Amino acid sequence: MTDAFISYCRRDKEFVQKLYKSFGDSKREVWVDWENIPLNSDWRDEIYRGIEGADNFIFVLSPDSVASQVCREEVDYAVVNNKRLVPIVHKEVSYDEVHPELAKLNWIFFYDDPETFEGAFPKLLSTLDTDLDHVKAHTRLQKRALEWDSKKRNPSYALRGDDLKQAEHWLGMGEGKDPKPTSLQTQYVIASGQEQSKRQKATITGVAAGLVVTLVLAVVAVKERSEAVQQRNLAREQNVRALVALAQARKFTDDDLEALQFAVQAASNLKSGQNFPAELQVQTFDTLRDAVYNVQERNRFNGHQDQINRIRYAPNGEFLVSASDDSTVRIWNIDGSVKQILEHDDNVRQVDIFPDSDRIISTSQDGTAKIWQVEDGELLKTLNHNAGARAVRVHPQEAYIVTGDVDGRVWIWDNDGSLKASFVAHQGDVNDMIFSADGSTLFTSGHDTFVKQWSLEALVGTTGGRSEEMNNEDSDEEASIPEPIDIPEIVNIRENPLAQDQPLLPIQVFAGHSDKVWDIDLSLDGTYLASASSDNTVIIWELDGQPYQTLRAHNNWVRSVSFSPDGTTLVTGSDDDTVRLWNLQGILLRTFSGHDASVRSVQFAPDGTTIASGSDDATVRLRSIEGAVVEILQGHRTGVKGVRFSPDNLIGSVADTTLNIWQEDGAQLLQTVEYTAGMRASHFTTDGQFVITASYDSTLQLWDLPALLNGEGREPVRLFEGHDATVKNFAVSEDGELMASAGAERRLILWRLSDGEILQQFHEVHESEATDVGFLPDNQGLVSVGGGGHVKVWSFDGDLLQEFQAHDGWINALSFSPDGQYLATASGDNTIRIWRWQDGQFETTPAAVLKGHTDWVWDVAFNRDSQLLASAGKDDTVRLWDVQGNLLKTLSAHQNWVRALDFSTDGEKLISASADRTLILWDLDPLEEMRESIEEIEMGTLMTLGCSWLEDYLRTNPTIQDGDQSMCPDV
């Protein structure tokens, strides 16, 4: 997808080129037909695809464009797709000549005057950025809807799980916004919802039918035993099929815990002694294996009747507490059983646990904070407020309790409930508070977008001594409010700089969010503070008030944030219904779906192995983070088209006009450099001293890597000029002396790297385009691929040595195995094929055909020992294969096409680049382990693993029927 499609008349091309360059300088990706249409494509279809994939439709107004029938058709198609239309004036036109949909809009005037252009372009960018999330969601949903419609509305293309929930939410919020939802989008969302209901109803009906049939057959058994046995077996078979269908349905909705439950139940029913059909046994086994290997939700606590606002783990790790809008606090044993249910008179907003884990305190909209005994649930004290109580924290040494209310006031209490002081800390609600580890300072956050740090000594010291203590020690006595001793209200530092000299001002104000700050947390070592906000971001702060990292991935309010005990990762929860795991450098490690509503609270367990989340769906969910760490590198503004490891395992990636160099573990973006044109591929030289990039401007660029890393070398050391069209891809010889490049003008060029001299040119080598090129083993020549599906072998002198038909469709990429035995080709026919190189030529019968991708394969790569292949697909997946063609693993974390990939030199990591603007760094299991994982293991082993995982859930969750526990006899 692109930021905009530019519709124009060819006579205005010079102006559009200037406009395109300005977009590139501003890190925006636009669709212009002089470079985006493959030579063999139907140009009108490609134009329409370009419009569909663009967030905005820019029309360059001039007498020529308004008179152009082609331009008018482009506007008509944009209107049909409800694209946001942005007319810009290049040359004066008459309103009555302009397309009616453009005439009624505000125009942005550019003309030919450079000053007018410079003043108008920022207005154009501002227009494109207006309501950006809504516009991008419109584009994504329209593309999905068009694909569904083009596939004759096949239910397999319907939205599912979180995609469906987000689309329904977007549709509901789209009223009055521009662009408006299309009728096709509305039909698509409604049809997807109906399809999901149909699937759920069908599977549930299947289970019910199986049970009904079983009961009926029990009656029949009294009359005719032999017939009853046959019918009973049929009923059991139907029951197993229904449970398998339920497991698969739960997988589609990201409910991996219930998917495992139904899969285990299905497998358990197979052990009845009867002979089930072989295909059902295989299906059950595959479903169980998939569920066992992919489950991460450890347990689920059901019981609350309304949204959960806050969860807390006990410091000793023995229980967990939740606060809910159902006016209760629940204390849960760690296995999910309920220890205590405690009641308020209104919504319970927050809860905290005393360091000794013997008491808890909860705050409520009823204006109270209540202290409870954990062991027996006894109410010890009630602290009254003048307004609804929200935030609460207990001092690390239990010296004080602090509470915050909806009036922006913070209350400071002795640990026995005596009021020490109160003061106004924020304008609007106080949302959260936390003490530093030594208890000397207090951090608060509020609706006013600020986080503030206070000196506890200064705050308490202003009271002139303790307030009158409560005399009545009865456990359920309410604490009366003495005359409050107010600290003067705090002046906003940003509005009044002189206020910094006042002694009662905050130590530090953390100003950076643009909306409410809901939650804050401190790393255990006290180095960093994290804040979660309604501006959809989390900011990690240094304690001097400077932002360290900003985390951007959620697409709705971020409600909660929590550091891991070791301080290296943090977890966030959002109104987009997801839980996300990050490292301290701001790299997104994993996104957990499954909640059916907003996630308001998240926290790590004290041992750091589990994440708990509380949601508006009234559940608490515990997830194991083992195996959850997949590093997602976010640093590009547009889709990433190329990525490679250096010999030293640095990572080079290109997107649009940007080359990024990353640390080998992806934790740090080391350097970014801009080029004047878009880039589509990158490689390192064999000595690791240079990075080479290929560009849409028909050149290749050589960059000095050490100079780049030192902040120098901002211009290429050398340009390789010789192609007449986009350089699609290139390769460097093993000795580092030669380079070969493939161009969209159907040409190959052989270069000498040391001086850039062209040694040989190969003209019209493939139909339509030459897409990739590689060096044969021992530098015996070149191999190339392209349109038409042929593989061609060339001598360095330009002679064609061998040619054969390798695929039925376009070949996008090739990769030679490092041992020189195999060539892999990736094609638009959705396959990868492996060809054996022997005695100076290729065997023309493939050694293996790798089938599994459901759309084009963009790239393929061998690992360093030539035993493993990775492929990148338009179906958003990365797939791992052995050289025999066995699919070992499918990696599904990207949200859009995967365009390129590469293995690290040690073979332990794989990097993939995607049109979703991210790179993912995968840790790879050894080949033998992956092979073992696809070999059949005993059903009993999987059952043991599944039942072990489900043990607490089956025993303590109230939604589990008594009879269902029998699926695991030891539970």
N, C-alpha and C positions, 0 to 999 in steps of 0.2 A: 504494500500500500504506500501511496505517496501523499505529500502534503497538498498537492494541487495538480490539476490538469490544465495546460495552457492551450486554448483554442485560438488560432490566428490564421491570417492569410499569408501565403508565402512571400508576398510583396513587403510584408512587415518583418521579415526574418531578422534583419539587422537589429531592430529594436528588441525582438524577443531574445536574441542571443545575449544582449546586454542585461535583459531582465533575468534570464537563466543564470548568468554569472553572478548577479546580485543574490539570487536565491542560494546558490552554492556557497557564496561567502558568508551567508547567514545560517549555514548548516541546515538548509531545507532541501528536501528531495521533491522535485517536480517532474511531471511526465510531459515530454515534448517529443513529437513524432519523428524528428530527424535522427534520433538515436535509439528509440525504444522499439522499433518494429523490425523483427528479423526479416531478412531479404525474401524468405520463402513464405511469409505469412500473408494471409488475407488481411490487407491493410485496414479495411473497415472493421473487421472483428477485433483486431488489435487496438484500434482507436476506442472501440466500445469497452474493451477490457480495461484500457487505461482510464476511461471516465469512471467505470465502476469502482476501480481501486483507489481513486483519489478522494481526499477529504473535501476538497473545494474545486470548483470549476471556474477558472479565470478566463474571461473573454476579452481579447484585445480589440477594442473598438477602433475601426478606421473605415473609410468609404469602401475599401476593398473587402474587408471581412464581413460587413453587413450585407454586401451584395453577393457573397459567396454561398452557393447552395450547400456545399459541404459543411461550412461553418454553421449554417442554420440547422442542418441535421444533427451536428454535434450538440448544439444547444437543446434541440428537441429531446435527444437521448438523456442529457443531463437533467432535464425537467422531469422526464419519465421516472428517473431514479431519485428524484427529490434531492439533487445535489445543491449545496449552497452556491449560488451564482455570485460571482464577483466581477462586475464589468469595470475595466480600466480603459481610459481614453488615451489612445496614441495619436490619432488625428481626428479633427473635428468631424462630427457626424450629426445628422438630423434625427431627432427623437422619433419621428414618424417612420423612419427607415429601419429602426432597430427592432429586433425581436421583442414582442410585447413583454415577455418575462424579464428581459434585461432593461427595457425602457422604464419599468416601474420602480427600479432600484436606484439607490444612490451610487453615483459613479465616482471613481477615483481618477483624477486628471494627471497624466504624465507628460504628454506632448514630447517635443524633441529638445526642450531646454534642459541642460544638465542640472540646473538648480531646481527646476520643477520636479525632475526625476528623483533627486536626492531627498526632496521634501515629501514626495508622494509614496516612496517605497516603504518607509516605516509605517505609514497609514495602512498600506496593503498588508504588511506583516501583522499589524494589530487586528485587522479584520479577520485574517486567517486564524488567529489565536483565540478569537472570541468563542467562548463556550466550547473549548477544544475537546474535552472528554466526550461531550455529547456528539460532536461531529465525527470523531474517530469511531465511536461505538456505532453510529449510523452506517459508516462505510463498512466496518467489519460485518455487521448484521446483513447489510444488503448483499455483500458478496456471498455469504452463506445462503441467503434466501434465493439468489439467482442460481447458485449451483444446485440447490434442492429442486428448483423449478425446472432446470435444464435436464435433470435426471428423472423427469416425469413424477416429481414429488415422492420419490422413493423414501419410505420411512427410515431407512438406514442413514439418511442424510439429515434427520431431524436433530434438533438441539437436545442435549441431555444434561442432567446434573446442574452444576454451577452455571454453565453456559445458558441453560434455559432460565434459571432463576435471574441471572443478570439481564437477560433479554426482556423478561417480563417486567422487571423493575424499570429498565430503560424505557420501555413502551409506555408504562404508566406515568413516567416523569416527562415524556416527550411532548405533551400537550403544550402548545404555545411557543415551542422552541423551533429554531431554524437550524438545519433542515428538518422538515416534518417527517415522521415515519411514513414509508410508502405502504400502499395497500398490500403489496407482496410481503413486506416485512411483517405486517399484522397477521396476514394469513399464515405465514411461516411459524410465528411464535404460537399462535393458537393451535395450529396443527401439531406442533411439537409437544405442546402441553397435553393435547388429546392422545397423542401416541404414547407418551409416558404413562398416562393414566391407564391406557389400554394394556400396556405391557404389565403394569403392576396388577391390574385387575385380572389379566389372563393368568399370571403366575399364581396369584392368591386363589383365583377360582380353581386353578389346577390342583392346588393343595387341598382346597375344600372338597373338590370333586373326588380326589383320591381318598380322603377320609370318609366321605359319604358312602362311596363304593365299598370301602372296607366294612363299614357298619352293616350295609345291606347284605354283603356276602357272609357276614357272621350268622345272619338269620338263615340264609340259604344253606349254610353248612350243617344245620341241624337236620335238614331234609335229605340232602344228597351230598355226602361228604366228599366224594371224588370230584364232583363238579365244583364244589365249594373251594377245594384246594386250588384248582385251576384258576377260578375267579379271584381267589385271594392273592395268588401270585401276580395276576394281572393288576390288581389294585396296588400291590406293593411297587410294581414297576412304574405305574403312573405316579405314585407318590414320590419315587426317586426322581423321576423326570421333572416333576413340579418343583422339588427342592433345588435341583440343579438350575432350573430357570430362575428361581428366586435368588440364588447366589449370584448368577450372572447379572440379573437386574440390579442388585445392590452394588455390584462393581461399577456399573454404568453411572450410578448416582454417588460414587466415591464413598460409599459406606462399606469400608473394607472389613469392619468387625462383624457386621451382620452377614456379609458375603461369606466370611469364614464360618460363621455359625451354621448357615444353611448348607454349605459344602460339607462340613463335618457330619451334619445330620443325614445328608444324602448318602455319604460313604458308610455311615453306621448302618443304614437300612439295607445296604448291599450285603451285609454279613448275615442275612436271615437264613442262609442255607440253600435258597433256590438259585437256579441258573438264570441270571439276567442276560439280556442280549449283549453281545460283545461290544457293539457300538455305544451302548449306554454305560458299560463299565469304563470304556476309554474316556467318554465324555465326563463322567463323574471324577475319574482320576485326574484328568487335566484341569477341571474346575477346582478341585481340592488343592492340587499342587500350586496353581496360580494364586489361590487365596492364601495359602500358607506362606508362600514366598513374598507376597506383597502387602501383607497386613502390617500396619503400624499403630493403629488404635489399640491400646492395651486393655482399656476398660471404659465403661460408661456408667455414670451415676444418674439414674432417673429418680425423680421424686418431687422436685419443685414444680409448681403449677404456673409459674410466670418466669419472666426473664431473670437471668442471673447477672448481678451487677459486679460482684467481686468474689474472687477465690483467693485463699491463702493456704500455703503449706505450713504445717507446724515446724518450728526450727529443728525439733528432734526427728522429723520425717515420719511420725507415727500416725498422723491424721491430717485431714484437709477440711477447711471450712468454706462455706459458700453463703453469700447474702443475696436475697432475691426480692423482686417486686411482689411476691406472694406473701410478704410481711414476715417471713421466717428466715432464721439462720439454721443451717444444717451442719452438724459436725459429722464427718464421714470417717470411718476407719479406712485405712489405705486399700483394703480389698473391696471397697464399695458398699459395705454394710453401714447402716445409719447408727451413729453413736448417740446423738442428741438432736432434737428439733426444738428450737427456741423461738419465741414469738414476740413481735412488735405489733403496734397498732396501725402501722402504715408500711410503705415500701422500705426495705432495708437497703441502704446505699453502699456501705462499705463495712469491712470487718478486718481486725488485726489481731494477732496472737502475741501474748506476752512472751518474752525471751525464754522463760522457764517452761513454756508450753502447758501451763496449768490453768490459765485463764484466757478468755478472749474478750474483746470489746467490739460492739456493733453500733452503727449509727443509722438513724432512720428519718424519714420524712415526718414522723410524728414529733420531731423536735427533741429527741432523746438520744443519748449514747448509753448503752447498757453493758455492764461488766458481768460476765458469767463464769461460773466454775465449769471447767471442761469435763471432769470426771462424772459429775452428777447433774449438770445443767442448772445448778442453782443460780438465781439472780443475786449478785452481790451488791451492786450499786446501780443507780440510775442517775445520769448526769443530764440536767435539763438545759435546753438552749432557748433562745428567743425566736429561733427560726429553724427550718428544716436542717438537720445535721447531715453532712455529706462525708467529708474525709475524716480519717482517724489513723493515728500512729501511736505506737508505744515506744518510749525512749529505750535505747539499747540496754541501759543499766536499770530500766524500770523506774527511773527517777520522776518522770513526767508522762502524762498522756496529753496529746494535742488533738483537737477536733476542729473541723472547719465547716462553715454553714453556707447557706444559699445567699447570704448577705455579704459575702466576701470576708467574714470575720473569722479569725483563728482564736481558739480558746485553749489556754494552757492550764492543766490540772496537775495536782499532786497525784501520785499513783493510788492514793486512797480516795480520790474523787473530790478533793478540795480545790476550788478555783483559785488560781494564782493571778491570772491576768487575761485580758482579751484585747485584740486590736484588729483593725481593718487592714488586710493584706492585699486584697484584690478588688477590682471593680467587677462585681458579679460573683457567681459561685466560686467557692474554693473547691477544686476538683480532686486534688491529691496532695499528699505531704510525705516527706521521708526525712529521717535523721541521718546525718553522717555517721560513720561507723563508731567514732569516738563520742558521739552524742553532743558535740559542741555547737553544731549548726543545724538549722532546719531549712529544708527546701519546700517551697509551696508552688502549686500551679493553679491557674484559674481560667475563667471564661474570657479574661481580658487579654489573652494570647501570651502572657508572660509566665516565666518561671523565676522565682526569687529565692535568694539565699539569705538567711537571717542568723545573727548571733544569738544563741539561746541565752547566754549570760546577760547580754544587753537587754533582751526582752523581759526576762524574769526580774532582772535587777531594777527595772524602772518601777516596780510595784511598791517598793519600799518595805518589803517583807511579805510574809505569808498572809493570805486571806484567812478569814475566820474559818476554822476547820469544822467539819460536820461533827456534831456531838453524838448523834444517834448512830450506833454501830449495827442496828438490825440489818440483816443481809438484803432485804428487799426495800429498804428505806430509800426514798428519793433524795438526792443531794439538792438542798436549796441553793439558790443563786444569791450570793452576797452582792452588795453594791459593786458592780463591775469597776475595776480599776483599769481604765482604758489607756493604752499607749496611743499617742496621737496618730491620726490616720497618716499613711505613708504618701508622700508626694511622688508623683510620677517623675522619675529621673529624666526621661527623655523629653518631657515637657518643661522641666525646670532644672537646668544643670546646676544651679546654685544649691539645690536641695542636697547635693552630695556632701555638703559640709554639716548637715544635720546628723546628730548622733544616732537617731532612731531609724535611719534609712537602711534598706537591705545592704548586705555586704556586696551582693552582686545581683544584677538583673540580666536574665538570659532572654534577649529580644531577637526573635528571628522567625517565629511562626506568624502566620497571617490569620489564624482562627483559633478557637478554643484549644487549650492544652488540657487533655483529659487525664493523663497518667504520666508519672515520672518514676525513674528508678536509678539507683547508683550502682556502679560496679563495686564488687566486694572490696577491692583495694582502694576505692575512693578516687580513682583517677578520672573516671568519666561519669557524666550524667546523661540520661536519655529521656526524651520527652516525646509523647505521642499526641497528635493534634488532629483537629477537624480539617486541616489543610491537606490531609491525605499523606502526610509525611511523618517520619520520626527523625529528630535531630539528636545526634550524639555530640555532647558538649565537653570541652575541657573546662575545668572549674574556674578559669579566668573569664568565662563568658563567651569564648570563641567557639564557633561550630567546628567540630572535628570531621564529621561525616553527616550527610543527609541521605536518608534511606527513602527511595522513591520506587514503589512497585504497587502499593495498594491503590485501588481506584475508588475508594470511599474513605470516610473518616477512620482514622486509626485510634482505637479506644484504649489500648493497653500496650505496655512494653515491659520486658523483664530481662535482666542480665542472667547469664548462666553463672553458677557458683565460681567457675574459674575465670570469668570475665572475658572469655575469648569469643563468645557468641551471645546473641540476644534474640528474643522471640517477640513477635508483635501480633496483635489481634485487631480485626477491623470490621467495619460495617459491610465490607464486601464479602463477609462470611468466611474469610480465610484466616489461617494462622501461618505466619511466615518466619522462617529461621534465617538469620543473617550472621556473618562474621563481623568482627569489629571494624574491618576495613570497608564495610558497606556492601560486601558481596552477598547477594541473595543465594542462600544455600538450598532452600527447599520451601515449597508451598504446600500446606496441608489443607485439603478440602474435606467436606463431610458435614460440617454444621449446616443446619437448615435456615439459619438466621444470623444476625450480627454477633460477632465475637467481642464481648465486652471486657474480658479479663483473661490474662495468660500469666503463667508463672512456671519456672523450672522447679523440679523437685530438688531438695537439698543435695542429693547425690549427683545431680546434673544429667541423669539418664532418661528422665521423663519430662514431658511438657504437659501441663494441665491447662485446659481452656474452659471458660464458662460463657454461655451463649444465651441469646434471646430465645433459642429453641428449648430453654429450660433444662438443658443437660450440661453436665461436666464430663469432659472427655480427656482421657489420659493417653498420650502417644509416646511410644518409644522413639528416641532419635537415632538409635543404632541403624546404620545404613541409610540415614536420611540426608547425609551431607553430599550434595551435588552443588559444586560452586558455579554460580551464575554471574558472569562478568558483564557489568552494565557500564558502558562508557561511550557507546556510539549513539548518534541521534537517528540514524537510518539503518535499514537492513544491512547486515554484514555479509559481504560477498566473498571474502577470502581470508584464510587463516593458515599459519604454518608455525611449527616449532623451529627454533634455531638449533644448531649443534649443541649449544649450551642450555637448551630447553627454555630460552626466552620465547615469548609468543608474539607474533606479529599479525595484526588483523587490519583489514581495510573495509571502509564503508563510505560511500560517496567520495568526498575529497580528503578523507582523514585516514592516516596511518597511525595506529596505536601500537606501542610496545609495552608488553605486560611482563611482570615478574613470573617466573616459571610456575609458581603455585597459584597465580591469578590474583593474589591478595593485593597487589598494588599495580596501578597504571603508572609505568615509569616515564613514558614520554608520548606526546602527541605531536604530529607534524601535519601541516596542511599542504595540499598540492592544488594547482590551479584547475584541475579537472577531476571528474570522478574516477575512482580506481576500482578494479574488479578482481585482482589477484595479487598475492604476495608470496615471495620465497626468500630464503636466506642463502647466501653463498656457502659453499662447503666449508670454508675456513671461519664462518661466523662473523666476518668483518663487515659485511654489507647486507642490506636489505634491498630487494628488487621488487618494484611494483609495476603492474600493467594498467593502462588507463584507457578511458574512452576517447582521449585526444590522439589516438593512434601511436603513442609512444610508450616506451618502458623507461623507468627511472631507477637510477642506482643511488642508494643513500648510504652514507658512512655511519654505521651503527654506533661505534664508540663515541663519535662526535655527537650523535643524536642523544645518547644517554647522558652526555655532559652538558646538555642544553644548547649545543651548537649544531652545525650542519643542517640548518633549516631549509636549505635548497639542495636539490639532487646534485651529486658529484658529476653525473653524466646522464644525458638523455640518449636513448637509442631510437633514432628516427629512421623510418623506412616503410612502415605500414601505411595504408591509405584508409584504414577504418579501425574500429575498436580492436585492441589486442585482447583476445578472449582468454588465453592462458599461455604459459611458457614453462620451460624446464631448464635446469642447469646440469651440465655433465658432472660425473662423479669426480673427475680430476679438477673441476672448477675452472676450466679454461674456456669452455664453450657455453653458449646459451641458444636455445631454439624457441621461437615464438610462433603462435598461431593467430591469424587475424580474421576478422569478419569478412574481409574482402577475398577470402578463399586462398590466402597466401601463407606459406611458411617462410621464415627467415632464420638463417643460421648466423650467429654473431660470435665474434671473439670478445670475451668479456674484458680483457685487459685494456683495450682501446676503443671498443664499440664498433669495430669495422665489420661490415657485412661480408660474410664469406660465401654465402649462397642464398638464392631466392628460389622458391618453389611456387609456381603460379597455378591458380585454378585447381587446387589439389582435391577439393571436395565440393559436393553439391551445396549450394547456399553459403555455408561457412566452414572454416576450419576451427574447431572448438578446443582441441587440446593436442599436445605434442609431447613426446618423451624420447629419451636416448635409449637405444638398444644396449644390451649388455656389452661391456668392453668397448663402448663407443664404435660399434660396427655400423651405425647409421641412426636413422630416426624412424619413429612410428607415429602416425597421426590419425585422428578421427574427426568426424564432423557430420554435417547433414548428409542424409542418404544411407547412413548405417554401415559404411565401409571402414575397414581398417586397412591402412596403406603403409608399406615399408619402403624407406628411401635410403639411398646411399648419400653420403655427404656431397657428392658431385651432382646430385639432382636426379639420379636414375630411379625409376620406380621398380623395386625389387619384388614386391609381392602385394597383392590386393585381394581381399575377400569380403563377402557380405557377412557382417557380424551380428547385426540387429535389424529388425524390421523398421525401426524408427531412428530418430536423431540420436547420436551418441554425444553425451555431454562431457565425459571425462574419461581418462585412462590412468592406470597406475601400474608400474612394473614392480614385481616383488624384488626386494633387495638381493635375493640369491640369483636373480636373473632367469628363473624357470618359468614364471607366469606373467601374463598380462591380464589385468582386469579392466573391463569396459563397462561404463554405466550409461544407461539409455533412457530415452523417453518412452520405451515400451515397458517400463516398470521393472526391468530385470538388470542384473549384473551377470556378465559372462566371463569365465576364466579360460584363457587360451594358453596352451603350452608352447614355449619357445624351445626348439630343439634343432640342432644342426643348421643353424643360420636361417631358420624360417619358422613360422607359426603353423601348428596343426590347425586345420580349418574346421575341425569338429571340436566344440567347446569341451574342456575338461570338466566343467560344471556350469550349470545354469542356476543362478540364485534367485528364487522367487519368494516374495513376501511383501515387498512394498506395494502399496495400492495406488501409487501415482509415480510420476517421473523420478528417476534417480539422478541427482545432480552431481554427486562426487563419490569417489571410492578411493580407499587407501589401504595399503598393506602395512602391517607392523614390521618392526625391524628384523624379526626372525622369520618373516615370510609365512607364518603359520596362521595368521589371523587377518581378516579384512573388516573394514568398517565402511558402511555406505550411508550417504546422506540423501534424504528423500523429500519430495514435495508433499508427502503425507505427514510432515512434521516430525518424523522419527529418524533416529540413528539405529542402524542394525548391525550386529556383530555376527560374523560367519567364520567357519573354518574353510580351508582351501578345498575340502571335499564338497562344499556347498551346503553344509548343515547350518541352519539358523540357530545361533547360540543364545542370543539375547536381543530384545528390543528395548531401546532407551527412549522413553517418551516424557520429555520435560519441556521441549520447545513448544511455542505457541504459534509457530508459522513455519514456512518452508525451511529446511536445513540445506544450506547452500554449499558448505565446504567443511572439511575436517582433516585432522592430521594426528599421528601418533607421536608421543614423546620419544626421545632417543632410547630410553630404557624400557619402553613399551608398557609402562605402568599407568600411563594417563592417555586420555584421548581428548582432543579439543574439537568442538563443533561450533559452527557459525551459522546464524539463522537470520531470516528476514524479520524475525521478531525483535531485532536490534541487539540481541544478546549473544554471548559466547558461553558455552557450558564446558567446564573442565570435569571430566569423568574419571574416577578411580576405577581401574579395571582389575577384575579377578584374574588369576592365572588361567591359561587356556584349558588346562585339564579340569580345573574346578568348574568352568563353564560347561565343558563337555559332560561332566558327571551330573550337572544340574539338569540336563535335558534327557539323561538316560532314565529309564523307568526304575523307580525305587518301589519298595513294597508299600502297598496302601497302608499297612499297619504303621510304618514309620511316619508317614504323613499324618495319620490319625493321632499318633502320640504327640507330635509337634503341635497339631491344631488344638488338641484337648488341653495340653499344657498351657498354651496361650490363653484359652478361653476359661480357664479354671475359675478365676475370681468372678468373671462376668456371669457365667452360668449359675454360680452359687448365690450371688448377692443381688443381681439385678431383678427388680420387681416385674419387669415385662416378660421375663422368661417363664413359660409354663412349667409346672412341676414335671410333667411327662417328658419335656424336652431335655431335661438334665440327664436322662438315661442314655443319650447319645454318647456320653463320656462316662462310663461306669464308675470311674474313680472320683468323679466330681461330687 
